Amino acid sequence: MNSYDRIKAIFEHKPTDKVPVYHLTVSSKAASAIVGYPVYVGGGIQAFRECKARFEGEKAHREFIEKAFNDACKLAEAFDMDIVRPSYWRGNRKPSKMIGEYQMVFGDPDKDKNWEIMELDPATELFQVVKSSNNRQVEMEDLYRQVEEEEKAISSFKFDEKPYEFYIRALKKYGKEKAVWAGGNGLEIPYDPAIWLEAVLIDESLVDRLLELQCVRAVKTVEAMTSLGFEFFRGGGDAASNLGPFYSKSIFDKLLLPRFKRISEACKKGKAYHLFSSDGNLWAWGDSLFLDTGIEGLCEVDRNAGMDLKLLRERYPHLTLFGNVSSITLHTGTAQAVIDETKDCIGTAKKYGSICVGVSNIIMTETPVKNIEVMLKTIRDER
């Protein structure tokens, strides 16, 4: 079996020659330590790199595009993953100027009404706003304005291949050799800014309108991407902490469940699989999420939040599961703790099937290289 065959098999609940592997995301520093040269992947740092490349000109931006795509593929191969994440965070804006090595300005503080200064922290790879023209809190009026503008634009929405260029290139590159993620099927009540969660209580109809916009875009995107040959859609959105979901099951059932069903139906029509992706403790949503939505898999299965592979497979045998090696164990645990946890995940995958083992969340910048190496070796030896 090759990598594509393994991923396809776990969705079809068939045996595999060895346990499939996928790590959700890897910081640039951690990836570079394993691959052996500076690797263009990660979160904020990757957005910073692309914005900087745009500032430097068209040639620099083309070079960024090529390196970012090739490095994402190299990372999947170096970590022996069966499914490829071809695109990490992007930086879609061109700064007006640079301040030193790590700060960049968007807009003109002397002329423009709206401007901001963002800064990269190389140690954490976070890229955040440090100063801006808009220091006030987001208010309900801002949310109404956002939704109204999106509603005006939705009738003319058409799928654009450009934001998915890395995905399309990866599908052409790997064919049926490795599985490739598709995107564009997210559906969530935002938690940043937090006022969106307050809006559920203040004006539920506004949140309902936002989710309908998300759902329409997601269905159209799934229809377009399945026509291109994509089969594995990882969507949803961060929706829980270790204590439980950010909003109640009744809200989920009323506002999200019917729309997840529509996205699942679009995936099924295109002969593709629909995964929900969120870390945290999702048990409170129970059957609504795992049975009633039509979702066929769960990505980011979060061990530290109580999302246990064995319990999930026993209670929801139709689910295909991804993850369960803890980022925290990898980051702060001993090498032996990493070995033990990795072996436990692989043993569960072998016993129950339909499980792809890997780190559920990011492999952080300060994760000891030794811990990453022992995890990779344990997977190679045990899978």
N, C-alpha and C positions, 0 to 999 in steps of 0.2 A: 504494500500500500504506500502511496505517496501522501503528502500533507493534505492535499485536497480530498483525497479518498477518506482519510481519517475524520476530517471535519464533517463531511457529508454523512459518513456512517454514524457519528454520534447523534446527529439530528434525526436519522432514520432508525435509531436505537438498535444498531447492528454492531457486532464485535469489531474490534480494531486489532491490528498487529501489535501496536503499542499505544500507550496513553498519549493523546494529543496534548500539545503545549501551546499556551499563549499568555504573554505578560501584557497587562493592560497598557501601561505607559512607563517610560524609562527617562529619567532626567538625563540631560546631555552629559553631565559629569560622570554619572555611573556608566552610561553607554560607552563613552570615550575610554574609560578605564578598561573595559572588557574588549572592545574592538581594537584599541591600540592607537587611535588617532582622534582628533577632535571631530565629534559626530554631531551633525545638525539635526537633533531631535529635541523633544521636551516641550515645556509649556511657555512661560513668560519669556524665557531667554530666546526661544525660537521666534516669537512675535517681535521681539526687539531686533533680532538679526534681520528679519525681512524688512522692517521699517527702515533700518539703517541702510540696507541694500538699496531700497527705493530712493533714499536720500542721495546715495552715491551715484545713481544713474542707471540707465536701462541695462548696460552691460553687466554691472554688479548685480542687478536684480535677476537677470537671466542665469548668472553663475550661482546665485543663491538657490534658485528653483532647481537647477540640476543637482547641486550638492544635497539639498534637502530631500529630494526624491530618492537619490541613490543611497544616501545614508539611512533612510527609513527602511529600504529594502535590505541593506547590509546588516542593520540591527536585527531584523527578523531572522536572517540567515545565521548570524553569529550566535544568537540566543536559541537557535534551533526551534523557532516557532512554526507551528503548522498553519497559522492564519496571520496575514500581513496587515498591519496598520500603516498604510502608505503615506499618511499625512498627519503631522502633529500641528501644534498651534500655528496660526498664520498672523501676519501683521499687514493689514490691508490699507494702512494710511502712510502717507509720505510726510515726514517731519519738515518743518520750515527751517530748523537749524539744530545743530548739536551743541550741547554744553558739556565740555570735557568728553570723557570716554563713555559715560553711562547714562547721561541725561539727554533727552530730546524734547524739543518744543513743537507742539502742533498748533497752528494758527500764529497770530502775531499779537502779543500782549499789549502792544502800543496802539494797534489799530482795530483789532477784531473784538467783537462782543463775546465770542466764545473761543477760548483757548485753554490749553493745559500743558503742563510739563510732566513727563513721565521719566522714571528712573529704574534702571536695572540694578538689582542686588546680585552680583555674581555668585555669592556664597549660597543663596537659596534659589537662584534663578527666577525670582519673582520680578515682574515688570509692572510697576504700579504708578498711579497718579500721585505726585507729591505736591502739586500746586495747580490751581485752575481758576478760571474766572467765575465758576459757578460753585460757590461754597455753601449754598443753601441746600436743605434736605429736599429730596424728591417728594412731591405732594400728589394727592389724588388727581388734581387738574392735569398734571404731567402724564399720568396714566391714561386719562380720557383722551388727551391729545395724541398720544402714541397709538392707541387703538384706532382712533378715527383716521389717522394718516395711513395705517396699514390696511384698513378696510377700503379706503379709496384705491389702494394699489393692487389689492388681491385679484380683482377682476381681470387685470392684464398680466397676472403672474404666469410666466412660462419658465420651464426648466432651463437652466443655464449650465452648460457643461463646465464652464471655466472654474467655478469653485471646487469642482470635483476632478480637476485635471489629474491630480496624483492618483486618485482611485482608478480612473479610466486607464492611465498608463500602467498601473500595477496589474490590472486585469488582463491587459494585452501582454504584459511581460511574463506573467506566471501561467496564464491559461488555466489548465486543469492540473497544474503541478502543485501550487499552493492555493489555499482559500484566501480571498481578499474581502475585507470589510467594505460594506457600503454605508453611507450616512444619509443625513437629510430627513430622518423620520422621528426627530425629537418631539416630545409632547410633555410639557411640564408647567406648573405654576411657578414662576420665578421666585427665588428667595433672596435675590440681590437685584434691586433694592428690596428690603424686607417689607416695604409697604404693599407689595403685591400679596403677601400673606394676609396683611390687614384687610386688603380689599375684598378678600373672600367674605369677611363679615360686614364690611361697609357697603359694598355693592357687588353682590355675587354675579349679577348679570354682566358686569364689565369683565370679570375673569372668564366667564362663559364665552364672551365675544373673543377674547384673546386666544383661548384654547381652540375655538373654531377656526381662527386664522391659521394657527399652527397646524391643525389637522388637515385643512385644505392643502396647504403647502406640502405637508408630509405625503399625503396620498398622491399628489401630482408628481412628486419627486420619486416615490417608489415606482410608480407606473413608468416613468422615464428610465430609471436605472435598471429595472428588471428587463426592459426592452433592450438594454445594452449588454445584458448577461449577468448582472449582479444577483447573488443568491442569499447573502447573509447580511441582514440589516440590524445594526446595533443602535437603538435609540432610547427613548425615555428621557431621563435627565435626573440629576441629583435630587433626591426627594426625601432623604431620611438621615438621621444621626444615629448614634448607638442606642439612643433612648426610644427611637421609633420614627414613623413618618412625620413630615412637617405639617400635615393636615390630616383630618379625620378620614375614616373609611367612608362615612356618609358623603363627604365632599368628593372623595375619589369615585365612588359609585355614581354619583350624579353628574359630575363634570368631566371626568377623565375616562371612565370605563367605556362608555359608548364610542368615544373617539379612538381609543386604543383598538376597539373591535374593528372600526373602519380601516385603520392602518393594517391590522392583521389580515383583513379580507383582501386588501390591495396586494399584500405580500403573497398571500396564497394564490390569488389570481395570476400573479407573475411567477409562480413556482419558486418562491423565495421563503426564507425563514425570518421571523420577527422576534428579536430579543429585546427584553427590557434591561436597561443598564443603570444601576445606581448602587452605591455602597450604602451602609447603614442597615438598621433593623427594619425589615419590611413585613414582619410577621403579622402586624395589625391589619394589613390589607388582605392577608390570607387568600381565600379562594377567589375573591374578586380579581386580584391581580394575576394569580397563577392559573386560574381555571376559566374565568368568565371573559377575559379579554381576547382569548385566542393566541396570546403570546406563547411562543414555543421554547423560549430559553431565558436564562437570567445570567447577565454578565456582572462582574464585580461581587461575587458571592463573598460576603464580608464576615470572616471568622470571628473577629473581635466584637462584632455587633450581634453575634448569636445566630448568624445564618450558616447553619451546619450542613455540610454536603449530604451526610447520611439522612438527616431528617427531611431535607428537601427531596431527595430521591425517593424516599419511602412514601412521603405524603403526596408528592406530585411526580409520579413516575414518567409522565410525558415530557417533563422539562429536560432541556439540555443545559448544563451548568458550566460556568467559566470562573476559575479563580480559586480562592480559599487559602493561598499562601499569604500570610499577613505582611503588609509593608512594615508594620511596627516591629514584628519579630525580625525581619530582615535588617531593619535599621538599628535596632537597639539590643537584639538578642545575641546570645552566644552562637558560635558556629554550630555547636551541637544542637541547640534549640532550633536552628534553621534546618538542620538535617532531619530532626525528628518530625517537625511540622510538614516538611516536604514529603517525607516518607508516608506520613499519615494520609495526606491528600492523594498520593499516588495509589496507596493501598485501597482507599475508598473508591477511587476511579476504576481500579481493576475489578473490585467486587461488584459495584453497582452499574458501571458503564455509563455512557452518555455524559461524561465529564471531561472537560479540558482543563488541565491543571496549570496554574501559574500565579503570579503575584496579582492580587485583586485590585490594587491601586498603584500609585506611582512608586518606582524605585527611586528613593530620594537622593539628593545630591551628596549627603554625608553618610550614606550607607557604606559600611565597610566593604571594601572590594573582596576581602576574604569571604564574607558572608554570601556575596553574589556568586562567587566562584564555587563555593561548596553547594549552594542550591543548584546551580547548573550541572555540577558533577553528579549530585544525587539524582537529579531528573534523568540524566543520561544513563546512569547505572541501574536505575530502578524501573523505568517506564516500560 
